[in-house]
Amino acid sequence: MTSSVLSLRIDSELLDRLQEHAAKRGMTVQDYVIRALHRDDFDERFRASVERVDAFYGGPCSPGDHGH
């Protein structure tokens, strides 16, 4: 996999919070941000997948509904 550089400008308070969160997890800020972006991307793809399954079966399932 190739990588690219993304440069962004953020305020110092946000950077301080990111550094704190990363340090608590023993991570660099870069690794922390990448992990958060991956998680957000996964959540979006998972939600889209659930919506496709719901559409296929004709609507959302209720918890405990096993009768698809």
Backbone torsions as a table, in degrees:
resi	resn	phi	psi	omega
1	MET	NA	134.8	176.5
2	THR	-89.5	161.6	177.6
3	SER	-126.8	158.5	178.3
4	SER	-129.8	166.1	179.8
5	VAL	-101.5	133.7	175.0
6	LEU	-120.2	122.9	179.9
7	SER	-113.2	131.9	177.5
8	LEU	-142.0	154.6	-179.5
9	ARG	-104.2	124.4	177.9
10	ILE	-131.5	156.6	-178.7
11	ASP	-73.3	158.8	-173.4
12	SER	-65.4	-32.1	178.7
13	GLU	-64.8	-42.0	178.4
14	LEU	-66.2	-42.5	178.0
15	LEU	-60.7	-41.8	177.7
16	ASP	-59.3	-44.1	179.3
17	ARG	-65.3	-40.7	177.9
18	LEU	-62.9	-41.2	178.3
19	GLN	-63.0	-40.8	178.3
20	GLU	-63.7	-47.6	179.7
21	HIS	-60.8	-44.3	-179.5
22	ALA	-64.1	-44.0	-178.5
23	ALA	-62.4	-39.1	178.3
24	LYS	-59.6	-28.4	-178.0
25	ARG	-101.2	4.3	-179.4
26	GLY	67.2	33.8	-175.8
27	MET	-119.5	162.1	169.1
28	THR	-79.8	161.8	176.6
29	VAL	-61.3	-40.9	179.3
30	GLN	-58.4	-49.1	180.0
31	ASP	-63.5	-39.4	179.7
32	TYR	-62.4	-46.6	-178.8
33	VAL	-66.0	-43.0	178.9
34	ILE	-61.8	-41.8	178.2
35	ARG	-61.2	-43.0	179.2
36	ALA	-64.0	-40.2	178.9
37	LEU	-67.0	-41.2	176.5
38	HIS	-60.9	-43.9	-179.0
39	ARG	-62.7	-43.8	179.5
40	ASP	-63.8	-42.0	178.9
41	ASP	-63.2	-43.1	177.8
42	PHE	-60.9	-45.1	-179.3
43	ASP	-58.2	-42.7	179.4
44	GLU	-65.0	-45.1	-179.7
45	ARG	-66.1	-38.5	178.5
46	PHE	-64.5	-45.2	179.6
47	ARG	-61.0	-42.8	178.7
48	ALA	-64.1	-38.3	178.5
49	SER	-64.2	-44.4	178.3
50	VAL	-61.8	-41.1	179.2
51	GLU	-63.5	-38.6	177.6
52	ARG	-65.2	-41.2	178.5
53	VAL	-64.8	-44.6	178.1
54	ASP	-58.5	-44.3	-180.0
55	ALA	-63.4	-39.4	179.6
56	PHE	-61.8	-42.4	-177.5
57	TYR	-90.1	0.4	174.6
58	GLY	90.8	20.6	175.6
59	GLY	140.9	168.0	-178.4
60	PRO	-67.8	147.6	177.7
61	CYS	-89.5	146.7	173.1
62	SER	-85.0	149.5	174.2
63	PRO	-56.7	131.8	-179.5
64	GLY	85.4	-3.2	178.1
65	ASP	-81.6	109.1	-177.3
66	HIS	-107.1	6.4	-172.4
67	GLY	-97.2	43.5	176.5
68	HIS	-73.4	NA	NA
